[in-house]
Structures are given as C-alpha cells and as structure tokens.
Amino acid sequence: MARPGPKEQRYDRQLRLWGDHGQEALESAHVCVINATATGTEILKNLVLPGIGSFTIVDGNQVSGEDVGNNFFLQKSHIGQNRAQSATELLQELNGDVSGNFVEESPEKLLDNDPSFFNRFNLVVATQLPESTLLRLAEVLWNSNIPLLVCRTYGLVGYMRVVIKEHTVVESHPDNMLEDLRLDKPFPELIEHVQDYDLERMDKKDHSHTPWIVIVAKYLTKWFSEKSEQLPKNYKEKEAFKELIRQGILKNDNGTPEDEENFEEAIKNVNTALNRTEIPRGIEELFNDDCCLKLTEQSSSFWILVRALKEFVANEGQGSLPVRGTIPDMMADSNKFIKLQNVYREKAKKDTAAVGSHAAKLLQSLGKAPESVSERELKLFCSNAAFLHVVRCRSLAEEHSPNSCSRDAIISHMDNPDSEIVLYLMLRAVNRFYKQHGRYPGVYNYQVEDDIGKLKSCLTGFLQEHGLSVAVKDDYVHEFCRYGAAEPHAVAAFMGGAAAQEVIKVITGQFFLQYLQFCKYFGVLPLTGLFCSVLLAN
C-alpha cells in the first residue's frame, strides 16, 4: 500500500469528512472577508488551516490599540498600519498552500466605485458592517447569485445569517442512515443470488458463514409462503419473524442450538433490514419543483440530474430510486461477502448508467455537452439520491422590509420573554440607533445612562414599524448599552468556528446549513436553543 503524501497527511481528518472531491472544491475557492476584525480573522483562520484556495481581505481601517487587544492576528507593532495587510501577513503563516490578498479600501468605496469587484469571489463574508452598507452589499451579491455570510459579534451576542438564493446539497451525510438493501423489493440479480443458497442442505461451515442479508432474504420468502404476503410490520409480527429465523439455527447432537453468529446477526438486524423502499417526501418535492419540471439552458447540473432521476424512477427504477450499492460489514467468509457486495455494486452501476443516459439526453436537448456532468458527479448524485436537499433563503432586503416579517411566529416565540428572538430584535434596534446617532449605544462610558433611553426609543420604533406587539425586558436594553458594541475575542473565536463551518458547507455542497441565522448569549444559552430562522426561511 502506498504511503499517503504530505497533503493526505496534513488534511487526513477533513478528507474523511468531505472526501478528496470536497477538498478540491475548497482548494479552488476564493473567499472575500470584509473587515479584519477579531471575528473576521477567526473565520479566516478556520478556513486557511483546512486549505481554502485563496482569500482576500477588504478593509480600509488602520490597526488600533483596541484591535491589538482583541485580535490574535494583529500585534502592537501593527498599530497605524493597514488592518487588512497586517492580518493577511500573519494568516498566511498558518498554511503556505493558501494564497492571501488584501485590499486597502473600505467596502463603501468599493460599492461606490467598483461593485463588480465582489463578483470574482465564490462567497463573501461580511463582519461588523453597518446595516446600510450591509444592505447595499447584499443587493449586489444577490443579483450576481453569490452567497453572502453575515457574521457579527456584539458583546456576548453572536449573529449569523446565510444569504443565498439556492443551495443544493448532494452529500448531506444524514445521521442514522439506514442501509439500502431492497429486501422488500429485491431486484432480479439479488433474487438469483439468494436462490443459489440452500440453507437446509449446507454443511455446518457454510451455514455459519452465510451473510445475514441472505438469511433474512431466504426467511422472508418462507414468511411470504407460510405466514403473510406482507412484510412483518408490527412488534408481534417482527418477533414471529425473528423466531422463524431462530428455528433455522443448526443444532448439535444434544439438540442444543449451535453458536451461529451470522444468524444472531440476522435476528438483530431484522428491524432495520425490513424498512420499506420508498421515495422520501423531500425527494418527491424536488421532482415537483419548477426547477426540475422546467429545465432551461441556465439550469444547473443538479436540477438536470434531478430531472434525470425522476425519469429513471418512472421507467427503469419502477418507482424506486437507484440502488445505493453498499452493504454493511457482517459475519461471513470473504468469498460470500464479496459476491454479495458485487451484486449490489453492479446493480448500482447499472442504475447509475441509466440515470446518466437520461441526463445525456436532457443535456443534448438543452444544447449542453454530455461531459458537462462528470462521471464522479453522476455517481455521487445517484449514491446519495435519497438524501438530496435544497435550501432557499430570502434576500436581506426582504427580511428588512417591514411588511415581510413573520409577526405571528415572532410573537409566539416571545411568549417566553427570554427567547433568543429578543436578541435579534435588540440587534435591529442598535442598527437603528447607529443610523440615527452615527455610533452604537454605550461606546462612550459617560453616555451609557443617556443611551439607555435612546435605545429603548429605537426599539419601540422598530417594533411599531413592524407591527410587533411584544414586550422586551428593560434588562436587555441595559445589557446592549453596556456592551458598547464590543467584540470580545472569546465570542469572536466561537463565531469564527461556526461561521467557517457554514462557509465550507456552501463551498463543498455537503452537509446541511445549520445556521440560517442564530442569536444567542455565548456560554449562557444552550447551543441547541431556538434559531431565529422564522424570519428568513422561504
């Protein structure tokens, strides 16, 4: 076996998570981070270490003493220098394979003079931006179909929002994934393979080394002929089926059952092995989506493959998705296991080829080259056909529109006065404060008491404008004034890790986006608390 190269050794753990194709997507990506704040540099740290292809920091500010106090990627010697350049130099030391760039300009000036500048990136991360600048940037990126991640640290509160028109996920890596064995709808090759086994006439060695999948399949045939034409469904039927298998265990001369681990394994796996082969509701929804039904020249390869999958199900699949082609490890001799494994693998190849044939015809009808969908992309798609997922978000402009918020949902969550939704409302209120006063509340200690009343007025105005008849505790108003828009490194570091995960998910097209938006007290509220996605989704 060849020894892994330096790249495989360096990225070993992450390659196990998202594979070499995911790593390739990461290494070819160019990400823009606006503002080399503590939050911005922590996000970049967690992208540079796993090998993002290149990054560009946009920041026209100079390093201040406050920056040095809360940002590990800025030093005292950097004070007075450009913040983007200083941070870039130290971030690049983390990984020599990553290309770092910087632009000594404010995002406001770039939006004024060259808004197309941001179109060169795969994704833009905006940190600590004023609301007015953020909305301008979000509109430019939304119109160019470029994902935006909004990230903000405000005292002990963290905020994150993914702004993306459509995010398609092929490899969602679901937890507790059931095996695709098709024992309820065995395909011809599996039926033929199972028929080759005669458990009643086998010698002891072969009997105890028969794969448990074959055992379950054989006794299902017996169940159908003796008990019922339906799969065992309830607890009583499944227990009866297990007993049927148990009776097939060989007995020694004393009439005591032999120790046949493969039969015990079959009995243990009955509940999961007998799951019905069905098309998940989420996949049916994709089949009925306009993007699937009405393909155009602009359709992505994802939707072309969804349409090809739909046609496969209606034809060769006879109502079922392609066979996944994998089986679990089990007690069996190598020869029997490999033969069974090959039955599933060959069926998966055959199904994949059929989906590929439909895709090729669709590509041709759209005037696209057949090779525009690679073999690897096709194989990954088919093996994950049951777990496809699409995320669609509203634009930031829609979210900020007074007429578009989910009033009833917000009010219902505010039944708990300490719901995390109140943190979102407070962040919107401090944005209004900034717009009115040109600074955030509490940034000057001597004005904290005066700012409490002003912030409360801003909050009241925001709630009235959005028709929200909810009450916010004065404690929250006081706390947000005490924060003074500070960016503690501990909170920024947490946000950096969470945000980098979402960036990688968008770039690789793997895993679900978990944080459409979240607001929470760091270290106080549980991580599994309510996400404020009621404002954003759909």
TACORWO-V296992 format. One record per helix or strand of 3 or more residues. SS is the DSSP state (h for helix, s for strand). FROM is the first residue (numbers start at 1). TO is the last residue. If there is no record, write none. Layout:
ss->SS from->FROM to->TO
ss->SS from->FROM to->TO
This chain:
ss->h from->6 to->10
ss->h from->12 to->27
ss->s from->30 to->34
ss->h from->38 to->48
ss->s from->54 to->58
ss->h from->65 to->70
ss->h from->76 to->78
ss->h from->83 to->92
ss->s from->99 to->103
ss->h from->107 to->113
ss->h from->115 to->120
ss->s from->123 to->127
ss->h from->131 to->143
ss->s from->147 to->154
ss->s from->157 to->163
ss->s from->167 to->169
ss->h from->188 to->195
ss->h from->204 to->208
ss->h from->212 to->226
ss->h from->235 to->246
ss->h from->261 to->268
ss->h from->270 to->273
ss->h from->281 to->287
ss->h from->290 to->293
ss->h from->301 to->314
ss->h from->334 to->365
ss->h from->370 to->372
ss->h from->375 to->383
ss->h from->385 to->387
ss->s from->389 to->391
ss->h from->396 to->400
ss->h from->407 to->413
ss->h from->421 to->437
ss->h from->445 to->465
ss->h from->474 to->483
ss->h from->489 to->508
ss->s from->517 to->521
ss->h from->533 to->535
